[in-house]
């Protein structure tokens, strides 16, 4: 059986109940974390990039243009299994990973820039994701498409709504918001840790279904995305950390939504689970690099 067939034939041995728990837990954790971030966001923070149009354009170029182009190049050079190629292309069109705001402070990133960029990417993804998928489909010949409404629903529920709700709550009840921010963030971390543990226990065998070329392709895309983000804002370590992690961290929830329109969810996981694991490890290594090379401490 070919590598592509093995990936496409891989079956996830999880019951519907476990899958429901994972989805609900992840959604609750992401909502709680985004809400907690919103509690500490000032309205002016959202306009950080509005006052810096040059930085905004460079950031959008890195996340929404360079990463998809890099993905196409890696696929052309490495030639991974078809399922891996499709998964990577979908991830390339899925920016604004909800939990990247948790990674950025650990790497010493600029949070004011991070929040503004994150909201901008999430808002624009309603348009950029379908357009990017259409262009990638034209470039590769693979059938990739998603409706604007579906993207808007996923982005709105996981990022925009909780952040805006947190901002409103923080404005109306500032004292309460200050007390709730840290506990909510901690709770979201505990829930997500349990979700990840359950997910890995249920799908660990999927890490063995990919061939070497697929793993090489995933590593090259993540490493290339980190480099692209750094180069676009060269000479500014805090902004480099923010943009590099935004480039490399893709919205897996959105990617699952897109993938589920072409194939059962179980067939998408063999690519998305390894990407999640490798990108998480890459984030830890990058944070360590920032500290050693640039002396950047977690913010």
C-alpha positions as MATLAB code, in Angstrom:
seq = 'XXXXXXXXXXXXXXXXXXXXXXXXXXXXXXXXXXXXXXXXXXXXXXXXXXXXXXXXXXXXXXXXXXXXXXXXXXXXXXXXXXXXXXXXXXXXXXXXXXXXXXXXXXXXXXXXXXXXXXXXXXXXXXXXXXXXXXXXXXXXXXXXXXXXXXXXXXXXXXXXXXXXXXXXXXXXXXXXXXXXXXXXXXXXXXXXXXXXXXXXXXXXXXXXXXXXXXXXXXXXXXXXXXXXXXXXXXXXXXXXXXXXXXXXXXXXXXXXXXXXXXXXXXXXXXXXXXXXXXXXXXXXXXXXXXXXXXXXXXX';
ca = [
       0.000    0.000    0.000;
       1.372    3.424   -0.934;
       2.027    6.121    1.726;
      -0.889    8.153    0.373;
      -3.199    5.160    0.651;
      -2.040    4.440    4.198;
      -2.816    7.994    5.254;
      -6.189    8.089    3.539;
      -7.048    4.670    4.996;
      -6.014    5.575    8.544;
      -8.936    5.294   10.919;
      -9.143    7.139   14.205;
     -10.074    4.720   16.970;
     -12.091    7.106   19.054;
     -15.754    6.857   19.898;
     -18.216    9.590   19.055;
     -18.346   10.426   22.761;
     -14.590   10.987   22.994;
     -14.615   13.083   19.832;
     -17.448   15.198   21.224;
     -15.575   15.690   24.515;
     -12.433   16.763   22.644;
     -14.318   19.235   20.457;
     -16.308   20.680   23.369;
     -13.258   20.899   25.627;
     -11.148   22.609   22.985;
     -13.932   25.079   22.196;
     -14.449   25.903   25.885;
     -10.718   26.322   26.517;
     -10.214   28.569   23.502;
     -13.267   30.685   24.367;
     -12.124   31.068   27.989;
      -8.592   32.030   26.982;
      -9.710   34.507   24.302;
     -12.203   36.002   26.782;
      -9.478   36.347   29.433;
      -7.253   38.117   26.907;
     -10.113   40.439   26.051;
     -10.497   41.386   29.722;
      -7.045   42.978   29.667;
      -7.240   44.506   26.188;
      -7.768   48.238   25.947;
      -9.722   49.552   22.943;
      -6.616   51.422   21.823;
      -4.681   48.146   21.589;
      -6.819   47.033   18.650;
      -5.759   50.123   16.711;
      -2.037   49.523   17.247;
      -1.609   48.406   13.629;
      -4.130   50.958   12.383;
      -1.621   53.598   13.441;
       1.166   51.657   11.695;
      -0.128   50.771    8.205;
       3.320   49.770    6.977;
       3.722   47.183    9.717;
       0.165   45.955    9.102;
       0.833   45.390    5.397;
       4.126   43.602    6.078;
       2.458   41.403    8.685;
      -0.395   40.447    6.349;
       2.142   39.757    3.596;
       4.032   37.354    5.852;
       1.032   35.434    7.218;
      -1.363   35.421    4.256;
       1.012   35.448    1.268;
       4.488   34.183    2.149;
       3.322   31.152    4.162;
       1.028   29.823    1.371;
       3.776   30.435   -1.222;
       6.309   28.662    0.975;
       3.918   25.740    1.386;
       3.538   25.354   -2.380;
       7.329   25.418   -2.821;
       7.882   22.799   -0.090;
       5.223   20.516   -1.571;
       6.765   20.866   -5.043;
      10.262   20.050   -3.767;
       9.525   17.344   -1.186;
       6.472   15.776   -2.870;
       4.766   14.409    0.257;
       1.734   12.146    0.123;
      -1.323   13.742   -1.458;
      -3.227   13.819    1.849;
      -0.317   15.626    3.501;
      -0.137   18.129    0.650;
      -3.852   18.876    0.934;
      -3.594   19.220    4.721;
      -0.652   21.622    4.497;
      -2.409   23.753    1.883;
      -5.517   23.984    4.056;
      -3.394   24.958    7.065;
      -1.609   27.600    4.977;
      -4.988   29.215    4.304;
      -5.998   29.099    7.995;
      -4.377   31.968    9.950;
      -5.019   33.260   13.476;
      -4.577   30.206   15.698;
      -6.618   31.040   18.834;
      -3.963   29.911   21.333;
      -1.005   31.627   19.662;
      -1.571   34.510   22.087;
      -0.486   32.083   24.817;
       2.772   31.247   22.994;
       3.799   34.807   22.131;
       4.440   36.088   25.696;
       6.591   33.013   26.415;
       8.825   33.979   23.482;
       9.028   37.589   24.624;
       6.724   38.867   21.892;
       5.115   42.305   21.860;
       1.576   41.696   23.143;
       0.091   45.019   22.008;
       1.211   44.184   18.476;
       0.113   40.556   18.911;
      -3.473   41.353   19.937;
      -3.930   43.926   17.173;
      -2.457   41.594   14.548;
      -4.468   38.629   15.791;
      -7.783   40.470   15.574;
      -6.851   41.852   12.143;
      -5.939   38.391   10.828;
      -9.099   36.847   12.264;
     -11.336   39.558   10.817;
      -9.728   39.430    7.381;
      -9.686   35.604    7.331;
     -13.386   35.716    6.495;
     -12.218   36.892    3.055;
      -8.558   35.848    2.859;
      -9.153   32.159    3.649;
     -11.631   31.469    0.794;
      -9.537   33.580   -1.614;
      -6.303   31.829   -0.611;
      -7.931   28.417   -1.004;
      -9.195   29.363   -4.468;
      -5.720   30.530   -5.531;
      -4.066   27.429   -4.062;
      -6.608   25.260   -5.855;
      -5.778   26.972   -9.144;
      -2.036   26.626   -8.541;
      -2.102   22.965   -7.529;
      -5.170   21.569   -9.248;
      -6.533   20.294   -5.931;
     -10.213   20.967   -5.128;
     -10.157   23.420   -2.222;
     -13.006   25.731   -1.306;
     -15.018   26.979    1.665;
     -17.892   29.422    2.062;
     -17.454   32.872    3.597;
     -20.273   32.137    6.046;
     -18.628   28.972    7.388;
     -15.314   30.769    7.947;
     -17.073   33.707    9.607;
     -18.829   31.360   12.028;
     -15.658   29.550   13.092;
     -13.537   32.713   13.415;
     -16.294   34.617   15.168;
     -16.995   31.917   17.750;
     -13.361   31.116   18.597;
     -11.660   34.531   18.417;
     -13.663   37.665   17.703;
     -16.698   37.083   19.925;
     -14.822   36.091   23.124;
     -12.234   38.876   22.754;
     -14.907   41.522   22.191;
     -17.041   40.086   25.016;
     -14.020   40.219   27.321;
     -13.313   43.823   26.349;
     -16.903   44.840   27.081;
     -16.858   43.002   30.426;
     -13.561   44.651   31.314;
     -14.979   48.062   30.488;
     -18.187   47.527   32.482;
     -16.649   45.705   35.457;
     -12.923   46.623   35.615;
     -12.335   45.403   39.180;
     -13.997   42.042   38.549;
     -12.184   41.684   35.220;
      -8.833   42.167   36.924;
      -9.621   39.365   39.395;
     -10.969   36.987   36.749;
      -8.235   37.358   34.132;
      -5.587   35.072   35.669;
      -7.976   32.351   36.962;
      -9.714   32.140   33.580;
      -6.381   31.865   31.791;
      -5.245   29.143   34.194;
      -8.535   27.259   33.818;
      -8.296   27.378   30.031;
      -4.766   25.983   30.246;
      -5.855   23.077   32.452;
      -8.781   22.207   30.182;
      -6.607   22.396   27.068;
      -3.947   20.190   28.677;
      -6.608   17.556   29.398;
      -7.947   17.855   25.847;
      -4.473   17.427   24.363;
      -3.790   14.425   26.609;
      -7.068   12.775   25.592;
      -6.421   13.584   21.948;
      -2.923   12.096   22.015;
      -4.087    8.972   23.845;
      -6.801    8.486   21.235;
      -4.742    9.315   18.147;
      -1.081    8.641   19.008;
      -0.937    5.952   16.331;
      -1.560    8.625   13.703;
       1.955    9.931   14.317;
       3.150    6.652   12.777;
       0.960    6.758    9.662;
       2.893    9.518    7.881;
       5.906    8.705    5.753;
       9.274   10.461    6.098;
       8.578   12.860    3.223;
       5.419   14.051    4.937;
       7.267   14.765    8.173;
      10.028   16.571    6.281;
       7.418   18.711    4.527;
       5.705   19.623    7.814;
       9.005   20.551    9.486;
      10.121   22.653    6.505;
       6.819   24.543    6.354;
       6.913   25.363   10.080;
      10.605   26.324   10.045;
      10.149   28.379    6.884;
       7.150   30.189    8.383;
       9.175   31.119   11.467;
      11.993   32.449    9.285;
       9.588   34.384    7.047;
       8.052   36.117   10.044;
      11.474   37.055   11.393;
      12.783   38.415    8.106;
       9.787   40.656    7.447;
      10.414   42.623   10.672;
      14.186   42.117   10.892;
      16.029   43.887   13.674;
      13.046   44.050   16.060;
      13.266   40.962   18.327;
       9.914   41.430   20.109;
       8.019   41.980   16.861;
       9.959   39.141   15.232;
       8.790   36.748   17.942;
       5.183   37.849   17.504;
       5.085   37.635   13.715;
       7.146   34.445   13.488;
       4.755   32.589   15.792;
       1.675   33.993   14.025;
       3.110   32.696   10.735;
       3.926   29.226   12.046;
       0.813   28.714   14.207;
      -2.154   27.932   12.000;
      -5.816   27.765   12.979;
      -6.371   24.007   13.249;
     -10.040   24.480   14.124;
     -10.607   26.349   10.879;
      -8.512   23.780    9.016;
     -10.692   20.977   10.412;
     -13.799   22.850    9.286;
     -12.405   23.148    5.757;
     -11.132   19.562    5.665;
     -14.481   18.212    6.824;
     -16.102   19.563    3.649;
     -13.939   17.203    1.561;
     -13.397   14.182    3.796;
     -14.537   12.745    7.136;
     -12.831   14.361   10.133;
     -10.974   11.129   10.854;
      -9.098   11.375    7.543;
      -7.903   14.921    8.259;
      -6.377   14.130   11.651;
      -3.349   12.147   10.345;
      -1.899   15.437    9.042;
      -3.274   17.924   11.567;
      -2.200   16.030   14.703;
       1.495   15.806   13.676;
       1.401   19.481   12.640;
       0.051   20.435   16.071;
       2.730   18.424   17.867;
       5.625   19.676   15.728;
       4.490   23.313   15.837;
       4.170   23.137   19.639;
       7.716   21.778   19.936;
       8.963   24.399   17.466;
       7.349   27.131   19.571;
       9.203   25.954   22.678;
      12.508   25.785   20.800;
      11.926   29.236   19.329;
      11.184   30.737   22.755;
      14.453   29.251   24.013;
      16.278   30.675   20.978;
      14.868   34.137   21.672;
      16.141   33.984   25.238;
      19.630   32.710   24.400;
      20.385   34.741   21.271;
      18.480   37.972   21.920;
      18.215   37.903   25.697;
      14.444   38.218   25.379;
      12.578   37.176   28.521;
       8.950   35.991   28.631;
       6.604   38.973   28.922;
];
